[in-house]
Amino acid sequence: MPGVGPVDTGEIVKGFELEKGQYVLFDPEEIAAVQLEAKRTLDLVQFVNQGEIDPIWFNCPYYIAS
């Protein structure tokens, strides 16, 4: 029965589902070409006035928007 049992390594692919049943697949070379340098810092690009942020977000200060 398809979809049951172990998957061979050669059958594993990486991709993105555009819509149900429609995928864009990526080659390992394409993925390697877009890998970003990891860093443990945040780049601040703008400060806002206190009144511009809804107080509900102060309960979870770990949310960051870009």
C-alpha distances in whole Angstrom, upper triangle without the diagonal:
4,6,6,9,12,13,15,19,19,16,18,20,23,24,25,23,26,25,21,19,22,22,25,24,27,28,29,32,32,32,34,37,37,37,40,42,42,45,46,48,49,50,53,53,55,57,57,59,59,59,56,53,52,53,50,48,51,49,46,48,45,44,45,45,45
4,6,8,11,10,13,16,16,13,15,17,19,20,21,20,23,21,18,16,18,19,21,20,23,24,25,29,29,28,31,33,33,33,36,39,38,42,43,45,45,47,49,50,52,53,54,56,56,56,53,50,50,51,47,46,49,47,44,46,43,41,42,42,42
4,7,9,9,12,14,15,12,13,15,17,18,19,18,21,20,17,15,17,17,20,19,21,23,24,27,27,26,29,31,31,31,33,36,35,38,39,42,42,44,46,47,49,50,51,53,52,53,50,47,46,47,44,42,45,43,40,42,39,38,39,38,39
4,7,9,12,15,16,14,14,17,19,21,22,21,24,23,20,18,21,21,23,22,24,25,26,29,29,28,31,33,33,32,35,38,37,40,40,43,43,46,48,49,51,52,52,55,54,54,52,49,48,49,45,44,46,44,41,43,40,39,40,40,41
4,7,10,13,15,13,14,17,19,21,23,23,26,26,23,21,23,22,24,23,24,25,25,29,29,28,30,33,33,32,35,37,36,39,40,42,43,45,48,49,51,53,53,56,55,55,53,50,49,50,46,45,47,45,42,43,40,40,41,41,41
4,7,9,12,10,11,15,17,20,22,22,26,26,23,21,23,22,23,21,22,22,22,26,27,25,27,30,30,29,32,34,33,36,37,40,41,43,46,47,49,51,52,55,54,55,52,49,49,49,46,44,46,44,41,42,39,38,39,40,40
4,6,8,7,7,11,14,16,19,19,23,23,21,19,20,19,20,17,19,18,18,22,23,22,23,27,27,26,29,31,31,34,35,38,39,41,44,45,47,49,50,53,52,53,50,48,47,48,45,43,45,43,40,41,38,37,37,38,38
4,5,5,7,11,14,17,20,21,24,25,24,21,22,20,20,17,18,17,17,20,22,21,22,25,26,25,29,31,31,34,36,39,40,42,44,45,48,50,51,54,54,55,52,49,49,50,47,45,47,46,42,43,39,39,39,39,39
4,5,6,9,12,15,19,20,24,25,24,21,22,19,19,16,16,14,14,17,19,17,19,22,23,22,25,27,27,31,32,35,37,39,42,43,45,47,49,52,52,53,50,48,48,49,46,43,45,44,40,41,37,37,37,37,36
4,6,8,12,15,18,20,23,24,23,20,20,18,17,14,14,13,13,16,17,17,18,21,22,22,26,28,28,32,34,37,38,40,42,43,46,48,50,53,53,54,51,49,49,50,47,45,47,46,42,43,39,38,38,38,37
4,6,10,13,16,17,20,21,20,17,17,15,15,12,13,13,13,17,18,17,19,22,23,23,26,29,29,32,34,37,38,39,42,43,45,47,49,52,52,52,49,47,47,48,46,43,46,44,41,42,38,37,37,37,36
4,7,10,13,15,18,19,19,16,16,14,14,11,11,11,11,15,16,14,17,19,20,19,23,25,25,29,31,33,34,36,38,39,42,44,45,48,48,49,46,43,44,45,42,40,42,41,37,38,34,33,33,33,32
4,7,10,12,15,17,17,15,14,11,10,7,8,8,9,12,12,11,14,17,17,17,20,23,24,27,29,32,32,33,36,36,39,41,43,46,46,47,43,41,42,43,40,38,40,40,36,36,33,32,31,31,30
4,7,10,13,15,16,14,13,10,9,6,6,8,8,11,10,9,12,14,14,14,17,20,21,24,26,28,28,30,32,33,35,38,39,42,42,43,40,38,38,40,37,35,37,36,33,33,30,28,27,27,26
4,7,9,12,13,12,10,7,5,4,5,9,10,13,11,10,13,15,14,15,18,21,21,25,27,28,28,29,31,31,34,36,37,40,41,41,38,36,36,38,36,33,36,35,32,32,29,27,26,25,24
4,6,9,11,11,9,6,5,7,8,12,14,16,13,12,16,17,15,16,18,22,22,25,27,28,27,28,30,30,32,34,35,38,38,38,35,33,33,35,33,31,34,33,30,30,27,25,24,23,22
4,6,7,7,6,4,6,9,11,15,17,19,17,16,20,20,18,20,22,25,25,28,30,31,30,31,32,32,34,36,36,39,39,39,35,34,34,36,33,31,34,34,31,31,29,26,26,24,24
4,7,8,6,6,7,10,13,17,19,21,18,17,21,21,19,21,23,27,27,30,31,32,31,31,32,31,33,35,35,38,38,38,35,33,33,35,33,31,34,34,31,32,30,27,26,24,23
4,6,5,7,10,13,16,20,22,24,21,21,25,25,23,24,26,30,30,33,34,35,33,34,35,34,35,37,37,40,40,39,36,34,34,36,33,32,35,35,32,33,31,28,28,26,26
4,6,8,12,14,18,21,23,26,23,23,26,27,25,27,29,32,32,34,36,37,35,36,37,37,38,40,40,42,42,41,38,36,36,38,35,33,37,36,33,35,32,30,30,28,28
4,7,10,12,16,19,22,24,22,22,25,26,25,26,29,32,32,35,37,38,37,38,39,39,40,42,42,45,45,44,41,39,39,41,38,36,40,39,36,37,35,32,32,31,31
4,7,10,13,17,20,22,19,19,23,23,22,24,27,30,31,34,35,36,35,36,38,37,38,41,41,44,44,43,40,38,38,40,38,36,39,39,36,37,34,32,31,30,29
4,6,10,13,16,18,15,16,19,20,19,20,23,27,27,30,32,34,33,33,35,35,37,39,39,42,43,43,39,38,38,40,37,35,38,38,35,35,33,30,29,28,27
4,7,10,13,15,12,13,16,16,16,18,20,24,25,28,31,32,31,31,33,33,35,38,38,41,42,42,39,37,38,40,38,35,38,38,35,35,32,30,29,27,26
4,7,10,12,10,10,14,15,14,16,19,23,24,27,30,31,31,32,34,34,36,39,40,43,44,44,41,39,40,42,39,37,40,39,36,36,33,31,30,28,27
4,7,8,6,7,10,11,11,13,16,20,21,25,27,29,29,29,32,32,34,37,39,42,43,44,40,38,39,41,39,36,39,39,35,35,32,30,29,27,26
4,5,5,7,9,10,11,13,17,20,21,25,28,30,30,31,34,34,37,39,41,45,45,46,43,41,42,44,42,39,42,41,38,37,34,32,31,30,28
4,5,5,6,9,10,11,15,17,19,22,25,28,28,29,32,33,36,39,40,44,45,46,43,41,42,44,42,39,41,41,37,36,33,32,30,30,28
4,5,5,6,9,10,14,16,19,22,26,27,28,29,32,32,35,38,40,44,45,46,43,41,43,45,43,40,42,42,38,37,34,33,31,30,28
4,5,5,7,9,13,16,18,21,25,26,26,27,30,29,32,36,37,41,42,43,40,38,40,42,40,37,39,40,36,35,32,30,28,27,25
4,5,6,6,10,13,15,19,21,23,24,24,27,28,31,34,35,39,40,41,38,36,38,39,37,34,36,36,33,32,28,27,25,25,23
4,6,5,9,11,14,17,20,22,23,24,27,28,31,34,36,40,41,42,39,37,39,41,39,36,37,38,34,33,29,28,26,26,24
4,6,9,11,14,18,21,22,23,23,26,26,29,33,35,39,40,41,38,37,39,40,39,36,38,38,35,33,30,29,26,25,23
4,6,10,12,15,19,20,20,20,23,23,26,29,31,35,36,38,34,33,35,37,35,32,34,35,31,30,26,25,23,22,19
4,7,9,12,16,17,18,19,22,22,26,29,31,34,35,37,34,32,34,36,34,31,33,33,29,28,24,24,21,21,19
4,6,9,13,14,14,15,18,19,22,25,28,31,32,34,31,30,32,33,32,29,30,31,27,25,22,21,19,19,16
4,6,10,12,13,14,17,19,22,25,28,31,32,35,32,30,33,34,33,29,30,31,27,25,22,22,19,20,18
4,7,9,11,13,16,18,22,24,27,30,30,33,30,29,31,31,30,27,27,28,24,22,19,19,17,18,17
4,6,8,10,14,16,19,21,24,28,28,31,29,27,29,30,29,25,25,26,23,20,17,18,16,17,16
4,7,10,13,16,19,20,23,26,26,29,27,25,27,27,27,23,23,24,20,18,15,16,14,17,16
4,7,10,13,15,17,20,23,23,26,24,23,25,25,25,21,21,22,19,16,14,15,13,15,14
4,6,9,12,13,16,19,20,23,21,19,22,22,22,19,19,20,17,14,12,13,10,11,11
4,6,9,12,15,18,19,22,20,19,22,23,24,20,20,22,20,16,15,15,11,12,10
4,6,8,11,15,16,19,17,16,19,21,22,18,18,21,19,15,14,14,11,11,10
4,7,10,14,16,18,16,16,20,21,22,19,20,23,20,17,17,15,12,11,9
4,7,10,13,15,13,13,17,19,20,17,18,21,20,17,17,15,12,11,10
4,7,9,12,10,11,15,16,18,15,15,19,18,15,16,15,12,12,12
4,6,8,7,8,12,13,16,14,14,18,17,15,16,15,13,12,13
4,5,6,8,11,12,15,14,14,18,18,16,18,17,16,15,16
4,5,6,9,9,12,11,11,14,15,14,16,16,15,15,17
4,6,7,9,12,12,12,15,17,16,18,17,17,16,19
4,7,9,12,11,12,16,16,15,17,15,14,13,15
4,6,8,7,9,12,12,11,14,12,12,11,14
4,5,6,8,10,12,12,14,12,14,13,16
4,5,5,8,10,10,14,13,14,15,19
4,5,6,8,10,12,11,14,15,18
4,5,6,7,9,8,10,11,15
4,5,5,9,9,12,14,17
4,6,9,10,13,15,19
4,6,6,10,13,16
4,6,8,11,15
4,6,10,13
4,7,10
4,7
4
